[in-house]
């Protein structure tokens, strides 16, 4: 059973230190502080301010992780 929620449309608003990003969902305009997922770090995929990304977060409301750059 997969206990994650996937948010498909979000936009990076601000790049923070320590590979953290402030992202805003495009559907309901909520802001989150997200971190890069493991495969994004391993493959050295760069995320810049203004990029559209896909987020994944657990159902208990933890910090979301960026899993894909759209």
MIDREN-116929 format. One line per field, with one value per residue: x negated, y negated, z negated of N, C-alpha, C, CB in turn; residue number from 1; residue in three letters. Coordinates in steps of 0.1 Angstrom, whole numbers. Each point is the difference from the previous one (the first is absolute). Last residue first. Glycine has a CB too. Layout:
MIDREN-116929
npx <- (X  ...)
npy <- (Y  ...)
npz <- (Z  ...)
capx <- (X  ...)
capy <- (Y  ...)
capz <- (Z  ...)
cpx <- (X  ...)
cpy <- (Y  ...)
cpz <- (Z  ...)
cbpx <- (X  ...)
cbpy <- (Y  ...)
cbpz <- (Z  ...)
i <- (NUM  ...)
aa <- (ala  ...)
//
This chain:
MIDREN-116929
npx <- (-92  -42  22  -10  -13  26  34  -10  53  50  3  4  -53  -4  -19  6  -15  -16  3  -44  5  -37  -19  -10  -40  -1  -41  25  -9  25  36  -6  2  26  -17  42  41  18  51  35  49  18  15  -24  -44  -22  -51  -47  -40  -38  -41  -44  -14  16  46  10  56  30  -2  57  23  31  -5  -9  7  6  -21  19  7  8)
npy <- (-191  22  38  -7  -39  22  -31  9  27  -2  48  9  -21  -28  3  -46  -4  -55  -36  -35  -45  17  55  49  25  55  22  41  -2  -42  14  47  -20  -54  -51  -19  -40  -33  -8  -42  16  -19  44  1  -21  2  -29  23  -24  44  12  10  -40  -46  -4  -18  -16  25  42  11  51  29  43  10  55  11  53  39  37  49)
npz <- (147  -28  -37  -48  -33  -48  -34  -57  -15  1  9  48  18  52  48  31  52  10  37  -16  -18  -30  18  -17  29  -9  -17  -11  -49  -9  32  -15  -47  6  -24  -39  4  -33  29  7  23  42  16  46  0  -54  -4  -22  -24  3  -33  17  -30  22  40  50  -1  34  36  7  -4  29  -26  -52  -10  -53  -11  -20  39  -26)
capx <- (9  1  0  -4  1  -12  0  -6  -15  -4  1  14  8  0  6  -4  9  -4  11  2  9  12  -2  13  1  9  -4  -1  -9  -13  -3  -4  -13  0  -2  -14  -3  -14  -7  -15  -6  -9  6  14  7  8  14  9  14  7  14  8  1  -12  -5  -10  -12  1  -10  -10  -6  -4  -6  5  -8  9  -5  6  -9  8)
capy <- (0  -13  -1  13  -3  1  7  -9  -3  -14  -6  -5  10  -2  12  3  10  12  8  13  -1  -7  -15  -6  -13  -8  -15  -3  9  -3  -13  1  7  14  8  4  14  0  10  0  3  -11  -6  2  -8  8  -4  3  -4  -9  -1  7  14  7  -2  10  -5  -14  -4  -8  -10  -14  0  -13  -6  -8  -13  -11  -12  -12)
capz <- (11  5  15  6  15  8  14  10  -2  1  -13  -3  -7  -14  -7  -14  -6  -6  -4  6  12  -3  -1  -1  -6  7  1  14  6  -4  5  14  2  -2  12  2  4  1  -8  1  -13  -4  -12  -1  10  9  -1  12  -4  9  -3  10  -3  -3  -14  -4  -6  -2  -10  6  -10  5  13  5  11  8  4  -9  2  0)
cpx <- (-5  7  0  -2  -4  2  -13  0  -5  -14  -5  1  13  8  -2  6  -5  11  -5  13  3  9  13  -2  14  2  9  -4  -3  -11  -15  -3  -5  -13  1  -1  -15  -4  -15  -6  -15  -5  -9  6  15  9  8  14  8  13  6  15  10  3  -13  -6  -9  -14  0  -10  -11  -4  -4  -7  7  -9  11  -6  7  -9)
cpy <- (-9  1  -14  -2  13  -2  1  7  -9  -3  -14  -6  -5  10  -2  13  3  9  13  6  13  -2  -6  -15  -6  -13  -8  -15  -3  9  -4  -13  1  7  15  9  2  15  -2  10  0  2  -11  -8  1  -9  9  -4  2  -3  -10  0  8  15  7  -4  12  -5  -16  -4  -8  -9  -14  -2  -13  -7  -8  -14  -12  -12)
cpz <- (11  13  3  15  7  15  6  14  11  -3  0  -14  -5  -7  -15  -5  -14  -5  -5  -5  6  13  -4  -3  1  -7  9  2  14  7  -5  6  14  4  -3  13  2  3  1  -9  2  -15  -6  -11  -1  9  9  -3  13  -5  10  -4  8  -3  -2  -13  -3  -4  -1  -11  7  -12  5  13  4  10  9  4  -8  0)
cbpx <- (19  -22  11  13  -4  -9  23  -14  -3  22  -4  8  -21  -4  -6  -1  7  -21  16  -25  -9  -12  -18  10  -23  12  -24  16  8  10  25  14  7  24  -14  -5  23  -3  18  0  20  13  13  -3  -19  1  -5  -15  -8  -12  -4  -20  -7  -11  24  -6  11  24  -14  16  6  16  13  4  -9  16  -24  2  -8  19)
cbpy <- (7  -7  22  12  -25  15  -8  -11  22  -5  22  18  11  -24  15  -25  9  -11  -12  3  -23  -12  1  21  -4  20  7  18  17  -7  -7  20  13  -1  -18  -2  0  -20  17  -24  13  -15  21  23  2  19  -24  19  -17  10  5  14  -6  -21  -3  5  -20  2  21  -9  15  4  20  -10  22  -4  9  17  8  12)
cbpz <- (-14  -10  3  -18  -3  -18  3  -18  -11  -6  -10  14  -7  2  20  -4  23  -6  16  2  4  -19  17  -9  7  9  -4  5  -15  -23  -1  2  -20  5  10  -25  11  -17  4  6  -8  15  -4  10  15  -17  -6  7  -18  19  -24  6  -23  -8  -8  24  -10  -7  6  17  -19  19  5  -23  7  -19  -1  -19  23  -12)
i <- (70  69  68  67  66  65  64  63  62  61  60  59  58  57  56  55  54  53  52  51  50  49  48  47  46  45  44  43  42  41  40  39  38  37  36  35  34  33  32  31  30  29  28  27  26  25  24  23  22  21  20  19  18  17  16  15  14  13  12  11  10  9  8  7  6  5  4  3  2  1)
aa <- (unk  unk  unk  unk  unk  unk  unk  unk  unk  unk  unk  unk  unk  unk  unk  unk  unk  unk  unk  unk  unk  unk  unk  unk  unk  unk  unk  unk  unk  unk  unk  unk  unk  unk  unk  unk  unk  unk  unk  unk  unk  unk  unk  unk  unk  unk  unk  unk  unk  unk  unk  unk  unk  unk  unk  unk  unk  unk  unk  unk  unk  unk  unk  unk  unk  unk  unk  unk  unk  unk)
//
